[in-house]
Amino acid sequence: MKITDIELGMLRVPLKTPFKTALRTVDTVEDVVVLVRTDSGHTGYGEAPATAVITGDTHGSIIEAIDRFIKPRLIGQEVANLNRICALIQSSMERNTSAKAAVEIAVYDLWAQLHDAPLYRILGGGDPVITTDITISVDYIDKMVADSLSAIDRGFESLKIKVGKDIGLDIERVKAIHAAVQGRALLRLDANQGWTAKQAVHAMRSLEEAGVVLELLEQPVKAADISGLKYVTDRVNTPVMADESVFNPGQVFDLIQQRAADIINIKLMKTGGLSNAIRIADIAAIYGVPCMIGCMIESSISVAAAVHLAVAKSEIITKVDLDGPSLGQFNPVTGGVHFNESEITISDAPGLGITEVRGLEMIKAPRW
């Protein structure tokens, strides 16, 4: 099975409600979809969103990175040589992690198809059913409480609450949600780099002293502020999770050695795909540091790959934040992973199991 071509398309799926964080507001999934073609007639699917404020990737940069720098390296490569292909992708340029991730996902899809097995089995096996939390976007208190109660009614048992815009109001938001759910769901708090280290400690101590129980606090400070992250970790009882502070395996080593966080959030768009995500999970397992698997605003193409990884590495990836497909008004993907509110199920189909992506607008190759 040789790679013969890489095609690109644009996928657009309106969200049920706007996705709001301290960093941005999004109302539509707008992702670049990668289709890796082979001489055997098999197609591998990948995907990448434009997340400029986190990874630095835009639609334009993703398209150019794949078309000009990654694609020429992969044409003619044997899918069986997975490690070589991943090395070619990762060494094609600096950064551009989302573009690399999209292509790697498609290649892993093909690799599992080559072996006629679902990807999670090739990665180590596991129980093909997991549950995810759901995001409660930052908003007015009444709206956030209503969204939380609605999510519980739909069967979600973990809520990821977005804060980070106003420290005083953030505290009141969390207290109101905690009182409203009355222990019916686990609460995860995501500040999205919106606080300083001292603000985070103040907020968490206020919440802890008020009896608010939180499963974790995610990325309270700026991504580069590792000392600030450690400052918070050392001073609050709630476990602290690093997200934007951790993109690659080297950063994971540094974070663990400094004991700057208690949990690591793995996202394929940050790691540049599955190869580095697997390395991060394995490093964390060596040190006994639990991980979460997360996603950007993505459809069930790339999120499917994250699901397969979460199942295969379930002993260390103990928390799941893969609600991206549930936020869309419809699922454009036929086959693959099935998303039913909080429950996610993997089929027995080879690879990612995707047979079609509806509404895909093919992108004509630019003339550079």
Secondary structure as GFF3:
##gff-version 3
##sequence-region A 1 368
A	DSSP	beta_strand	3	20	.	.	.	ID=ss1
A	DSSP	beta_strand	25	38	.	.	.	ID=ss2
A	DSSP	beta_strand	43	49	.	.	.	ID=ss3
A	DSSP	alpha_helix	59	64	.	.	.	ID=ss4
A	DSSP	pi_helix	65	70	.	.	.	ID=ss5
A	DSSP	alpha_helix	71	74	.	.	.	ID=ss6
A	DSSP	alpha_helix	82	90	.	.	.	ID=ss7
A	DSSP	alpha_helix	97	114	.	.	.	ID=ss8
A	DSSP	alpha_helix	119	122	.	.	.	ID=ss9
A	DSSP	beta_strand	129	131	.	.	.	ID=ss10
A	DSSP	beta_strand	134	136	.	.	.	ID=ss11
A	DSSP	alpha_helix	141	153	.	.	.	ID=ss12
A	DSSP	beta_strand	158	162	.	.	.	ID=ss13
A	DSSP	alpha_helix	167	181	.	.	.	ID=ss14
A	DSSP	beta_strand	186	190	.	.	.	ID=ss15
A	DSSP	alpha_helix	197	209	.	.	.	ID=ss16
A	DSSP	beta_strand	216	218	.	.	.	ID=ss17
A	DSSP	alpha_helix	226	235	.	.	.	ID=ss18
A	DSSP	beta_strand	240	242	.	.	.	ID=ss19
A	DSSP	alpha_helix	249	258	.	.	.	ID=ss20
A	DSSP	beta_strand	263	267	.	.	.	ID=ss21
A	DSSP	alpha_helix	268	271	.	.	.	ID=ss22
A	DSSP	alpha_helix	274	287	.	.	.	ID=ss23
A	DSSP	beta_strand	291	294	.	.	.	ID=ss24
A	DSSP	alpha_helix	302	312	.	.	.	ID=ss25
A	DSSP	beta_strand	317	321	.	.	.	ID=ss26
A	DSSP	alpha_helix	324	327	.	.	.	ID=ss27
A	DSSP	beta_strand	333	335	.	.	.	ID=ss28
A	DSSP	beta_strand	338	340	.	.	.	ID=ss29
A	DSSP	beta_strand	343	345	.	.	.	ID=ss30
A	DSSP	beta_strand	354	357	.	.	.	ID=ss31
A	DSSP	beta_strand	361	362	.	.	.	ID=ss32
###
